[in-house]
Amino acid sequence: MARLTATEKAEILGLFDRRIEERVPIAYLIGEAWFAGLNFKSDNRALVPRSPIAELIESGFEPWLGGREVRRALDLCTGSGCIAIAMAHYNPDWHVDGVDISVDALALAAENKARLHADNARLLKSDLFSGLSGEHYQLIVTNPPYVTNAETDALPKEYSYEPELGLRAGDDGLDLVLKILRDAPLHLSQDGLLICEVGESERALVKLLPDVEFAWIEFKVGQMGIFAVECSELIVHHHRIRELADARTTA
């Protein structure tokens, strides 16, 4: 094994110092992060890739897809592009769209698309579904901002390096989630599936929509605040979902 040079040792020690003293996320310090078995470029243009959705991607989203055919999939709030690109990588016959409102995040996602040769992935700028008129998918996957205002204000220093746009989501963390639930049926096929991460805002969501049949997904380490819901279920409860989402828009 080759020994490190004095310069290399100094560089490594410098990274340790910044991690300890400045509390910069390690992914930003080294410029990369692993997600779903793939190596992504990571910097402060987008959140560090860390969603447990990686486990779903590697398992082919089963048993939640139930063997249904997917031709087009959407990653809403794609950030670094990790979910969209990983879906495209493991499913080369899928056409995957990755959407984000942030130009900076999309620039990073484009670098990751090139890095991992994800030719079947397309990146688009859109505020949630607003720029996707006429687009339809069999599967929509989203890890939107879902951190409450109070939690965002109290986050450890590590998170201050990440874009707040990818974290803050109102007093209960559901400002964007409710809009996604409202508009998703317009972009899902009749038998389409939505998978959404809401983290610790799970309880607030269930309280607001107690009659909606959310299937809360169990992971190897337990439940992680991610649900699957059928398009048909969102349509049945559309009136109540729209009422709640519209109230956030006009507030």
Secondary structure, 3 states (H helix, E strand, C coil): CCCCCHHHHHHHHHHHHHHHHHCCCHHHHHCEEEECCEEEECCCCCCCCCCCHHHHHHCCCCCCCCCCCCCEEEEECCCCCHHHHHHHHHCCCCEEEEEECCHHHHHHHHHHHHHCCCCCEEEEECCCCCCCCCCCEEEEEECCCCECHHHHHCCCHHHHHCCHHHCECCCCCCHHHHHHHHHHHHCEEEEEEEEEECHHHHHHHHHHCCCCCCEEEEECCEEEEEEEEEHHHHHHCHHHHHHHHHHHHHC
